[in-house]
C-alpha cells in the first residue's frame, strides 16, 4: 500500500529526452499496462516516453500514419488492465485473511481496485446490471388471455 502511494507521488524526472514512437515501445507500454502497471510508472523509466507523449500518440493517431493501430492497442491494454486490478483484489483478500495486511487499509485498496477495474472493463467488472427488456409474443393477446381467466378489470 505504501509503495503504491510512494510511486504515485514520486517526483517526475526533471527533464526527459523525447522518445520517438516505435511499435516496439508501444508494445512494451501495452504489455506493462496489461500486467497492471500504471502509465505514470511506466513512463518514469528512462527508456520510455513521457506520459504526455503517450497520450498525444493516442490522441493524434489520425494525423500520423505510424500511429494508426496504437489507439486501439492502447484501449485494449487499458481494458485488460482491469483484469490485473481484479487479480490484485483477490491477492489483497488473501493477504488480509493471512494477517499480512491491515483489514481497514485492505478495504480501502480493494474498493479502489474494484472502482478502477469497473471503469477499465465495465462489461466484465462494472456495477450496472444489464436488463433484457425485449418481450416476445403479443402483449395484447397476453392481456386478453389474462382477463379471460377471470382477473378483474381495472377501472
ZITA-V574487 format. One record per residue. N is the residue number from 1. OMEGA is omega in whole degrees, -180 to 180 (* if undefined). BURIAL is + if it has 9 or more other ideal C-beta (glycine too) atoms within 8 Angstrom, else -. D_FIRST is the distance of its C-alpha to the first C-alpha in whole Angstrom. Layout:
BEGIN
N:OMEGA:BURIAL:D_FIRST
N:OMEGA:BURIAL:D_FIRST
END
This chain:
BEGIN
1:-179:-:0
2:179:-:4
3:-180:-:5
4:180:-:5
5:179:-:7
6:178:-:9
7:-176:+:10
8:-173:-:11
9:176:-:13
10:-179:-:14
11:177:-:18
12:177:-:20
13:-177:-:23
14:-180:-:26
15:178:-:28
16:174:-:28
17:178:-:31
18:178:-:32
19:180:+:31
20:178:-:34
21:169:+:33
22:180:-:33
23:178:-:33
24:179:-:31
25:179:+:29
26:179:+:28
27:-180:+:28
28:178:+:25
29:-177:+:23
30:177:+:24
31:-180:+:23
32:175:+:19
33:-180:+:19
34:179:+:20
35:176:-:18
36:179:+:15
37:-180:-:14
38:178:-:15
39:179:+:18
40:-178:+:17
41:177:-:15
42:-175:+:18
43:174:+:20
44:179:+:19
45:-179:-:21
46:-177:-:25
47:-177:-:26
48:177:+:25
49:176:+:26
50:177:-:25
51:179:+:23
52:180:-:26
53:180:+:28
54:180:+:26
55:175:-:27
56:177:-:30
57:-179:+:31
58:-178:+:30
59:-175:-:32
60:-175:+:35
61:-179:+:35
62:-179:-:39
63:-178:-:40
64:-175:-:40
65:-178:-:41
66:-179:-:38
67:-172:+:35
68:-177:-:37
69:-174:-:35
70:-176:+:32
71:178:+:31
72:179:-:31
73:-180:+:29
74:180:+:26
75:177:-:27
76:180:+:27
77:178:+:24
78:178:+:22
79:-179:+:23
80:177:+:22
81:173:+:18
82:176:+:18
83:177:+:19
84:177:+:16
85:180:+:14
86:176:+:16
87:178:+:15
88:178:+:11
89:180:+:12
90:179:-:15
91:180:-:12
92:177:+:10
93:178:+:13
94:178:-:15
95:177:+:12
96:-179:+:12
97:179:-:16
98:-179:-:16
99:-179:-:15
100:-177:-:12
101:178:+:9
102:-177:-:10
103:-179:-:12
104:178:-:12
105:179:+:8
106:-180:+:8
107:179:-:11
108:-179:-:10
109:-180:+:8
110:177:+:11
111:179:-:13
112:-180:-:12
113:175:+:12
114:-180:+:15
115:-177:-:16
116:179:+:16
117:178:+:17
118:178:+:20
119:-178:-:21
120:-179:+:21
121:-174:+:23
122:180:+:25
123:-176:-:27
124:-172:-:25
125:-177:+:22
126:-178:+:24
127:-175:-:25
128:177:-:28
129:179:-:31
130:179:-:34
131:177:-:37
132:-176:-:40
133:176:-:43
134:179:-:46
135:177:-:49
136:-179:-:51
137:-177:-:55
138:-177:-:57
139:-180:-:56
140:179:-:59
141:179:-:61
142:179:+:58
143:178:-:59
144:179:-:62
145:178:-:62
146:178:-:60
147:-179:-:63
148:178:-:65
149:175:-:64
150:177:-:65
151:-176:-:61
152:177:-:63
153:176:-:63
154:-180:-:61
155:*:-:63
END
